[in-house]
Amino acid sequence: MNRNMHAPQSHAPTQSAEAAPRTAGDRRDAPEPPRSSADDFSFEIVRHVGVLSISPRGWTREVNIVSWNAKPARLDIRDWAPDHDKMSRGVALNGLETEQLKVILSGFLPQDSGI
């Protein structure tokens, strides 16, 4: 369902959609993609790599190999609740991105960067 279907219109129309110029990539005629709830995903921690830090509330910032929605596993960095039932947004890297990150970090010195 389009969640804006019943929203009031807050702008005055200036031209009809037929008269408005169209540009490449104009998506007015494209159907809105189906929306899914935040609960419509699955994950499997294939391998635990390590813990980067622990918050006072017990959440851990972890590096894991995770398969999201039964897709190929990726290197994943994010915060996890103590029982792994909740997680924060994170970063998931494929193999090539992981190799590139390794190259970038090999010459990186945090103390030289002020962090």
N, C-alpha and C positions, 0 to 999 in steps of 0.2 A: 504494500500500500504506500502510495506517495504521502509522506508525512506532512507535506505542505498543502495537501489538497484542500483543506478547510481554512487555511491561513488567510486573513484579510489582505487584500491588495493595498500596498502602501504607496504606490507610485501612480501617477497619472499617465495613461498611455499617450505616447507622442506620435507613433506611427503604427500601422497594422503590421503584423508579422509578415504579411505578403509583400508589403512595400519596403520593409527594412532590407538594406543590402546584406547579402550573405558573404561570408568569408570562408576561406579554407579552414576546416576544423569546426565549423558551426555545428553545434550538437542539438539544435532546437527540435529536430525531428527524431532524434535518437531516444529510444525508451530509457527510462531511468533504470539503472541496474538494481537487481533485488538487494534489499538490505538484510543483513543477518545480525542477530543479536551477538553480544560479546560472549555468550555461552556456546556459540556454534563453532567450537574448535577443539582439537585434540592435540595432545603432545605426549611424547615419550622421551624421557631423559635416557639416551642410549649409553652415555658414559659421563661420569662426573670427572672433570679435569682438575678443578681446584676452587678454593674460596679466596676471594680477594680481600674481603673485609666483612665485619659483623657489626650491625647497628646496635644501639642500646636496646632497641625493641626486639632484638633477636633475628631480624631479617639478615640474610647473607647475600652478598654480591658474589655471584658464582660464574665460573666458566664451565660450560657443559657442552656436550654434543647432543643436540636435541632434534628430533624429527617432529615437525609441526604438521598437523593434518595429514599424516601418513606420507609426507613428501620426503625427498632425500634429506638426511640429517645435515645440520650445519653447526658450526661453532657458534655458541650462543652466550652472550654476556648480559646478565640482568639480575635484579634483586628478587629473592624468593622469601616467602614467609617460612617460619620455622618448620612447618609440616608440608611444605611445597604445595599447598592447596591454593595459594594466591601468588601472583607474580607481578612485577612492574613491567613497564615497557622496556624493551632491551634492544640489542643489536644481534642480528643473526648473519653470519658470514659464510659464503660458500668456500670451497677449497682454494680457489684462485685468490679470493679476497683475503683469506686467512694467510696465505703465503705472502701477499703484498703487505699486509699489516706487519708481519714478522720482519720483512725487509725494512720497512719504515721505522719500526721500533728498535731495530738493532743499532741504529746510530743516534737514537733519541736519548737525551739525558735530561730527566725532569728538573734537576737543580739548575741547569742552564736555561730552562724555560720559565722559571719562576713559579712552578707548581709544586 
